[in-house]
Each structure stands twice: as C-alpha cells, then as structure tokens.
Amino acid sequence: GRYLEITEDELEAIAVQGTHTIEIDQFVPKDEIDEIYWAVPYYIAPDGDVGRQAFSVIREAIKMERVVALGRVVFTTREHVIAIEPRGKGTLGLTLRYPYEVRDEKLYFGNITDEKVPKDMLDLAVEIVRSKARHFQPDKFEDHYESALRELIGKKQRGEKIQKARKRPQAQVISLMDALRRSAEADRARTQPQRAPSRGQRMPRGRSSTRSRKAG
C-alpha cells in the first residue's frame, strides 16, 4: 500500500546503453529451452565487411554442434537475453522472456482433473485429425480482422452506413460423441469418390460424361 516516486533523471541513472554488439555468454541445446520462453524473432546479419568472417564462423560452428548461442543485447534502454541460431546465410535471433515474466502453469492447469477418455470417442477424434492433416502453409493464413477492417474503410470511403455486427448466439451444450460422429461422417462424405454409372444406366440427356477444359 506504499508508493515510491522515481524521477526521469533517476531512471536514466540505471539506463543500459544500447549498442549494435551482441555479447555471447554460452551455448546450449535448443531443445532444452522451453517454448514458453520464446518472445520475438529478429534477423541478424553482419554489419559491413569487417565482421563478416567472424559472423560466418560462429554461424557454422553452432550449426555443426546443433546448439544455439545465448547472449545479451540492448534494445532502447533494456537488456534482453537472446538465442541465436543459424538460418540460411544469416542467423535468427529470438529474444527470451525472463523467468519472472513466465507464469506458473499450475495456476491455470492445477484444477483440471484427470478424465477417462473412452476409446470410441478417441478413435473418432483421431479419424478427424487424420482427415484434416495438412502440411504447414503459412501463406494460407488469413487475417480476418484486417480483411474486415479494409472492408470497413472501403464502406466509409463510399459513404455507406456502418452497421453493428450481430451478436453470436450463445453456444449450446451438446453431446461430444454426437458432434464427433457428425464431423467424421461429413469428412467421409467429402472424401468419398464418385461412383461411375453402371453399364445399363443412361446418362442424363444434354450432358456429357466427360468434360475437357483448356489449361490456363
């Protein structure tokens, strides 16, 4: 309940001066760093011809040893821990959070009880996961908020009336087993191949059984 006032001049007394130099302290296996500590990525390249050889030597050394370099870098007036790993002809630096910035997961997961997973439900869930398995394609990501914002700006420019978005209906409690079953059936229907007409079956008049399309 007590407050201590600190002036701008007093804060400047502890400000860390920023430089373009990263001081490397140690090398550690990347898989030992919990992903929860990863913060912001940066591309790191040599500054001029002077440090290019040293840069390349360190990059190749950590690549051969399959480790990351842990160092310290100053942005504005704050010092950050940064992990450096090889990436192509350069390196990638990932700033790390300090331990006091990472919350204990037990505060959020501690009350979750162990649930018995029925085999039939798990089998259906696995079937759904496998049916929707894809390769990672970040170029397919769509920022729906940005798209909606651009549309809003366009309407404003055209002088159209902006209407408030309708509230989504409240989610209803449903049977998880029924939901999984419906989802699996829908996936099967989408992936089921079309049957060819039998020998005695006639094709509808006015339609051809094959269709050609010019490429491009």
Secondary structure, 3 states (H helix, E strand, C coil): CCCCCCCHHHHHCCCCCCCCCCEEEEEECHHHCCHHHEEEEEEECCCCCCCHHHHHHHHHHHHHHCCEEEEEEEECCEEEEEEEEEECCEEEEEEECCHHHCCCCHHHHCCCCCCCCCHHHHHHHHHHHHHCCCCCCHHHCCCHHHHHHHHHHHHHHHCCCCCCCCCCCCCCCCCHHHHHHHHHHHHHHHHCCCCCCCCCCCCCCCCCCCCCCCCC
